[in-house]
Structures are given as C-alpha cells and as structure tokens.
Amino acid sequence: MNRKAKKIIRKSTSLLLSILLVISLLAVGAISASAATIPASTDFYFDASNASSYFGTVYMSVTSSANSSYTANASDTSGANSYSPGGDTWYTMTNLGNNLWKATVTASSTVGKVSFWSVNENNYNQVWQTNCSLGNTYDGTDNLFTVGSAYSTNSGRQSKCFSGTWTQYGTVSTVPVFTNSTTAVSAQVNTTVTLNSAATISGGTTPTYQTTCSNQNVTIGSATTASPTFIATATGTYTVVTTATNPNTNETATKTYTVTVTNTAVIPANTDIYFNASNVSSYFGTVYMSVTSSGNSNYVANAVETSGASSYYPGGDTWYTMTNLGNNLWKATVTTASSVGKVSFWSVNESNYNQVWQANCSLGNSYDGTNNEFTVVSGYLTNSGRQSNCFSGTWSHY
C-alpha cells in the first residue's frame, strides 16, 4: 500500500470516529433530558367537587412501570383487573378545603402516570372496593386533575372507576360565574317576582350576594341570597344589579337585570276592596271576598239574576277574609293580581266548596279599576237549588 492510500485511510478513520462521538454525545443528552417524566417536588392537585361523596379522603399513587399499561376510568374499567396497587409509590393527599386536595411527589418517575384513590391500597396486590381513577397521564404542565361525576363499576374488583380532566393549577378562574343568563324580566305592578342570581365558583366555594336597585319605586327582598325578589309600585323599566363575591379572594361578578313593569292586570296586587253591608247587616255578620277565577268569569248572581250561582265553583276563586272596620264597613287587600277583574262577596267561607251552598252572596261583580267600595242593597233573589240568597250592589270610590 502506498503512502497516499494510507493517508486517506487515516483521515477516513478519524472522521468516522468523530461522527460516532457526536452521535454518542447526542444520545446521552437525549437520555438525560427524558430521565424524569415526573420530577421530584412536582405538586399534584385533585378536585373532587363533582364527586365529593365518593372521595371523602384522597390518596395518590405514582404509577410503577409494572402498572404502566393499565388504565381504569368511566369509559373503560378493564385496567383495574390487572393493576397492582402495591407496586406504586403512594401519597396521602392534603385537604386544602372546598374539595381540593394536594400531594407533592418526593421520588421522580419515568413512567409519567398517576392514579387517585378513596382508599389507601398500598399494601394490596389488587384493586379492591375503592373509588379510583387509574393510570392518568401527566403531560409535564397540567397538574390539576378534576374528577367527573360519572363512573363505571368494575364488578370483579367491586370498585367504581372515574374519569377526569387535567388543567394547570392556578389557571382556573376563581371569579364567580352566574349559572343563568336571563337578564330581561317582565313583571306586573305590585307583583313580586323572583330573580335567579345563582353563581358558582370553581372549587366549590359558595359566593356571597348583594342585589340592589336605586329606584324608590322598587323594593328588593332577600337581597343577600341567590334568589332576590323584586316588586315595583309603578310601571316603567328598572335596572337591578346583583353582585356575587368570592369570599376567599374578594373577586366579584355582576349581573344586570332590565325589569320591565307593566299593568295589564285588571285587579293589581295590593288593591284594597271595601264592602258596605249597612243595608243588609243582618245577612252579612261576617264577610268574605273571592277574586273570580277564569273558570267562573261568565257567572253572575245577584238580586236580578241568580242563574250563575248554579254553575259557580267557589273553590276555584282566590279567597280573602274581610276585616271589619266598624259601622258595617269591611275591607280586604288583594295579594294576587287578577286579569279577570271580578269579585264576589259571601257570608260564608266556601273556599273548599265545589258549588254555592246556603250562602248570602253577590257573585261576579266587575271591578272598573277605580271604584273600590261595593255597597250591597237591600232585597235579594233566592236560588232555591243552591239554597242561597243573591244580592245586588253598587260601586263607588272609597
């Protein structure tokens, strides 16, 4: 072999060795970079809000290599048949409150999976009578596992298996979120409506509430609850604001209602009705008033015509016991608005009757929205079938 050939061989050999060295160093670097899929000191969180009745205490195990192929959740429980809990590295999670639990890994793992349990099974060689979510893959970033409410049962292992989702702890918002999006509300004058102001906070914290309206025509009831009430004494459009606050962080969310109040009821709530019995006091020693139901709206009975008493169904009306103001004057305040616009007066409370019976009455008197004192006149007509005396009367403004 000549000198030139030997020189070429030496250069080629040197280049080959250099290439092999570079490949070797790259391989070592790659192995070092993937050596700990779950590094020591990694914090894991478990949110049991959706299944708190199943996870009163929570344990976490870092999956061993022997269990690396097994998963068990609400979709597939088969992995629980082969999973050996005793092979994992176990941690008792700390309760942080509001169904949130935490554990810090002390020994690194290259498997990169964790399991959650309601029972400490670190001395078991099989899964047994527990609530669990097995073989959940950690991606190196998302470290908060929120378990779902659904589960599937592995009957052989007598265990319930749950699924869940990963998020990064600290990125979940703790601002209250209102559960109902309705903000446009319709109401009647002097009629109470209930607003749905319920809100939720991630982690299960219960928010505090405050509902306000600056208009003097409006009264807000139960203002510090999730179900405040609204009542207005005049028609118009009103703005109502509910503020929900996270008591732990003081973060707030507001919900603004636009409440449109109209007056389509013929007899609005809080209407005062008076009954003057001066002309027939011997027949009306006690007086009851009923606001006519839609089912009775076509029936009238008085001193001129008693036929309506044959069909009138007293139990369908809204009944009030009138208050004696003295001098044969009686009063009742309507609490429930009516679109029928008629009232009846009675000497007997027949609110539980399905027919008129042995009463002195004046049935189906139309209210005009202004005149609110009904003065019954002497003289009556008897409905013999109902054994009742039917009276007429006149309206005036009290």
C-alpha positions in Angstrom: 0.0 0.0 0.0 1.5 3.4 -1.0 1.8 6.3 1.3 -1.0 8.3 -0.3 -3.5 5.4 0.3 -2.5 5.1 4.0 -3.0 8.8 4.5 -6.6 8.6 3.0 -7.4 5.7 5.3 -6.2 7.5 8.4 -8.3 10.6 7.6 -11.4 8.5 6.9 -10.9 6.6 10.2 -10.5 9.9 12.1 -13.7 11.3 10.5 -15.7 8.2 11.3 -14.6 8.3 15.0 -15.6 12.0 15.2 -19.1 11.2 13.8 -19.5 8.3 16.3 -18.5 10.5 19.2 -21.1 13.2 18.2 -23.8 10.6 17.9 -22.9 9.2 21.3 -23.0 12.6 23.0 -26.4 13.4 21.4 -27.8 10.0 22.7 -26.5 10.7 26.2 -28.1 14.2 26.2 -31.4 12.7 24.9 -31.5 10.1 27.7 -30.7 12.8 30.3 -33.5 15.1 29.1 -36.2 12.4 29.4 -35.0 10.7 32.5 -37.7 12.1 34.9 -41.2 12.4 33.3 -42.5 13.3 36.8 -39.6 15.1 38.6 -39.3 15.1 42.4 -41.1 18.1 44.1 -43.9 18.1 41.5 -47.2 19.3 43.1 -50.4 17.5 42.1 -53.9 18.7 42.8 -57.2 16.7 42.8 -60.5 18.5 42.6 -63.3 16.3 44.0 -66.1 18.8 43.6 -68.1 16.7 41.2 -67.8 13.5 43.2 -67.1 14.7 46.8 -69.4 12.0 48.2 -67.1 9.3 46.7 -63.8 11.0 47.7 -64.0 11.9 51.4 -60.3 11.2 51.7 -58.0 11.1 48.7 -54.7 9.2 48.0 -52.5 9.5 45.0 -50.1 6.8 43.7 -47.4 7.4 41.1 -47.7 4.6 38.6 -45.0 1.9 38.6 -43.5 0.5 35.4 -45.4 -2.8 36.1 -48.7 -0.9 36.0 -47.8 1.5 33.1 -50.1 -0.3 30.6 -53.2 -0.3 32.8 -55.8 2.5 33.0 -59.3 2.4 34.5 -61.9 5.2 34.3 -65.6 5.8 33.5 -65.1 4.7 29.9 -63.1 1.5 30.4 -62.5 -0.2 33.8 -60.6 -3.3 32.4 -57.2 -2.0 33.6 -58.4 -2.4 37.2 -58.4 -6.2 36.8 -54.6 -6.2 36.3 -53.4 -3.2 38.3 -51.3 -4.0 41.4 -51.6 -1.0 43.8 -48.7 -2.2 46.0 -46.2 -1.6 43.1 -46.9 2.2 43.0 -45.4 4.9 45.1 -48.1 6.3 47.4 -49.0 9.7 48.8 -51.8 10.8 51.2 -53.2 14.0 49.7 -53.7 17.0 51.9 -57.2 18.6 52.0 -56.9 22.3 51.1 -60.6 22.9 51.5 -63.5 23.2 49.0 -62.9 19.6 47.8 -59.4 20.5 46.6 -56.5 18.1 47.6 -52.7 18.3 47.1 -49.7 15.9 47.1 -46.1 16.6 46.4 -44.1 13.9 44.6 -40.8 13.1 46.5 -39.4 10.4 44.2 -39.1 11.1 40.5 -40.8 8.8 37.9 -40.1 8.0 34.3 -43.5 6.4 33.8 -45.4 9.7 33.9 -48.7 8.4 35.2 -50.7 8.9 38.4 -53.7 7.3 40.0 -56.2 8.6 42.5 -58.0 6.6 45.2 -60.5 6.9 48.0 -58.8 4.1 49.9 -55.1 3.5 50.7 -54.3 0.3 48.9 -50.5 0.5 49.0 -50.4 -2.9 50.7 -52.8 -4.6 48.2 -51.8 -6.7 45.2 -55.1 -6.0 43.5 -57.7 -3.2 43.3 -60.4 -3.8 45.8 -63.6 -1.9 46.9 -62.4 1.6 46.2 -63.3 4.7 44.1 -60.5 5.4 41.8 -59.1 6.8 38.5 -56.1 4.8 37.4 -53.2 5.5 35.1 -53.8 9.1 34.2 -51.0 10.5 32.0 -49.2 13.7 33.3 -48.1 15.9 30.4 -45.5 17.9 32.4 -47.6 21.0 32.7 -51.3 20.4 33.7 -51.2 19.3 37.3 -54.8 19.7 38.5 -57.0 16.6 37.9 -60.7 17.4 38.2 -62.7 14.2 38.5 -66.0 13.9 36.8 -69.3 12.9 38.4 -69.9 9.8 36.3 -68.4 6.4 36.9 -68.4 2.8 35.7 -68.2 -0.1 38.1 -65.7 -2.9 37.8 -67.8 -5.7 39.5 -64.9 -8.1 39.8 -62.9 -5.6 41.8 -66.1 -4.1 43.4 -64.8 -0.6 42.6 -66.1 2.5 40.9 -63.8 4.0 38.2 -64.0 7.7 37.4 -62.7 9.8 34.5 -61.3 13.4 34.8 -59.7 16.3 33.1 -56.3 17.9 33.5 -55.7 21.7 33.8 -52.9 23.7 35.2 -53.4 24.6 38.8 -53.6 28.4 39.3 -55.0 29.0 35.8 -58.6 28.0 36.8 -60.6 31.2 37.4 -62.0 31.8 40.9 -64.3 34.5 39.8 -68.0 33.7 40.3 -69.9 32.7 37.2 -73.7 33.2 37.0 -75.5 30.0 36.1 -78.5 31.6 34.5 -78.0 34.1 31.6 -81.5 35.6 31.7 -81.4 39.4 32.3 -84.6 40.6 30.7 -87.5 40.2 33.1 -91.2 41.2 32.9 -93.3 42.0 35.9 -96.7 43.4 36.9 -97.2 46.4 39.1 -97.3 45.4 42.8 -96.5 41.8 42.0 -93.4 40.1 43.4 -91.1 38.3 41.0 -88.0 36.2 42.0 -84.7 36.7 40.2 -82.3 33.8 39.5 -78.9 35.2 40.6 -77.2 31.9 41.5 -73.5 31.7 40.8 -70.8 29.1 41.1 -67.1 29.3 41.8 -64.5 26.7 40.7 -63.5 24.5 43.6 -66.9 24.7 45.3 -66.7 27.9 47.2 -70.1 29.5 47.9 -70.4 33.1 46.8 -72.0 35.9 48.8 -74.6 38.1 47.1 -75.9 41.6 47.2 -78.8 42.8 44.9 -79.6 46.5 44.6 -81.9 48.9 42.7 -81.7 52.6 43.3 -85.2 53.5 42.2 -87.6 54.5 45.0 -90.5 52.6 43.4 -88.7 49.3 43.8 -88.3 47.1 46.9 -85.7 44.3 46.8 -86.3 41.4 49.1 -83.8 38.6 50.1 -81.1 40.9 48.7 -78.2 38.8 50.1 -79.4 35.5 48.6 -79.2 33.8 45.2 -82.9 34.3 44.8 -83.7 38.0 45.4 -87.3 39.3 45.0 -88.4 42.4 43.1 -91.6 44.4 43.4 -92.4 47.8 41.9 -95.3 50.2 42.7 -95.3 51.9 39.3 -94.9 50.9 35.7 -91.5 51.5 34.0 -88.2 50.0 33.2 -85.8 49.4 36.1 -82.2 48.3 36.4 -81.4 45.8 39.1 -77.8 44.7 39.8 -76.7 41.5 41.6 -73.0 41.3 42.7 -71.6 37.8 43.5 -68.4 37.8 45.5 -65.8 35.1 46.2 -65.4 35.4 50.0 -61.9 34.0 49.8 -60.4 36.2 47.1 -62.9 39.1 47.1 -63.2 38.7 43.3 -66.6 39.8 42.0 -69.0 39.3 39.1 -72.1 41.4 38.4 -75.4 40.5 36.7 -77.5 43.4 35.5 -81.3 42.9 35.0 -83.6 45.0 33.0 -87.0 44.7 34.6 -90.0 45.9 32.6 -93.0 46.6 34.7 -96.5 46.9 33.2 -100.0 47.0 34.5 -102.2 44.6 32.5 -103.9 43.1 35.5 -107.5 44.4 35.8 -107.1 43.9 39.6 -103.5 44.5 40.5 -102.0 43.0 43.7 -102.3 45.3 46.7 -105.7 46.6 45.6 -107.9 47.5 48.6 -111.6 46.4 48.2 -114.3 47.6 50.6 -117.8 46.1 51.2 -120.5 48.2 52.8 -123.1 46.0 54.5 -125.2 48.8 56.1 -128.3 47.9 54.1 -128.2 44.2 54.8 -126.2 43.8 58.0 -128.4 41.0 59.3 -127.4 38.9 56.3 -123.6 39.7 56.4 -122.5 39.3 60.0 -119.1 38.1 58.6 -117.9 38.9 55.1 -115.6 37.0 52.8 -114.4 38.1 49.4 -113.3 36.0 46.5 -111.5 37.2 43.4 -113.2 35.5 40.5 -111.2 32.8 38.6 -111.2 32.4 34.9 -113.4 29.3 35.3 -116.1 31.4 36.9 -115.7 34.5 34.8 -119.0 34.0 32.9 -121.2 33.5 36.0 -123.1 36.3 37.8 -125.6 36.0 40.5 -127.5 38.9 42.1 -131.0 40.2 43.0 -131.9 40.3 39.3 -130.4 37.1 38.0 -129.4 34.1 40.2 -128.7 31.5 37.5 -124.9 32.0 37.7 -125.0 30.6 41.2 -126.0 27.2 39.8 -122.7 26.9 37.9 -120.3 28.9 40.1 -117.4 26.9 41.6 -116.3 28.7 44.8 -113.2 26.6 45.3 -111.7 28.0 42.0 -111.5 31.6 43.3 -108.8 33.3 45.4 -110.4 33.9 48.8 -109.9 36.6 51.5 -111.5 37.1 54.9 -112.6 40.8 55.0 -111.7 42.9 58.1 -114.4 44.7 60.0 -113.6 48.4 60.1 -116.8 49.2 62.1 -120.1 50.6 61.0 -120.7 47.6 58.7 -117.7 48.5 56.6 -115.4 45.7 55.6 -112.0 45.6 53.8 -109.8 43.1 52.1 -106.5 43.7 50.2 -105.9 41.6 47.1 -102.4 39.9 47.3 -102.5 38.1 43.9 -103.2 40.1 40.8 -106.1 39.0 38.6 -106.8 39.5 34.9 -110.4 38.6 35.2 -111.4 41.7 37.1 -114.4 40.4 39.0 -115.0 39.8 42.7 -117.7 38.1 44.7 -118.9 38.7 48.3 -120.1 36.0 50.7 -121.5 35.5 54.2 -119.9 32.0 54.4 -116.4 30.9 53.5 -116.9 28.4 50.7 -113.3 28.3 49.5 -113.4 24.5 49.9 -116.8 24.0 48.2 -117.3 22.9 44.6 -120.7 24.6 44.5 -122.6 27.5 46.0 -124.5 26.3 49.1 -126.7 28.1 51.7 -124.9 31.4 51.4 -125.8 35.1 51.2 -123.8 36.3 48.3 -123.2 38.6 45.4 -121.3 36.9 42.6 -119.2 38.1 39.7 -119.2 41.9 40.3 -117.0 43.7 37.7 -114.3 46.0 39.1 -113.5 49.0 36.9 -110.1 49.8 38.3 -111.2 52.9 40.2 -114.4 52.4 42.2 -113.4 50.0 45.0 -116.3 50.2 47.5 -119.2 47.8 46.9 -122.4 48.8 48.7 -124.9 46.0 48.8 -128.5 47.0 48.5 -131.5 45.5 50.3 -133.6 43.0 48.6 -132.5 39.7 47.2 -133.4 36.8 44.9 -133.2 33.2 46.1 -131.6 30.4 44.1 -133.6 27.5 45.5 -131.3 24.9 44.1 -128.4 26.3 45.9 -130.5 27.4 48.8 -128.8 30.8 48.6 -129.9 34.5 48.7 -128.3 36.6 45.9 -127.8 40.3 46.4 -127.0 43.2 44.1 -124.9 46.3 44.8 -123.3 49.5 43.5 -119.7 50.6 43.2 -118.2 53.9 44.4 -114.7 55.1 45.2 -113.7 54.7 48.8 
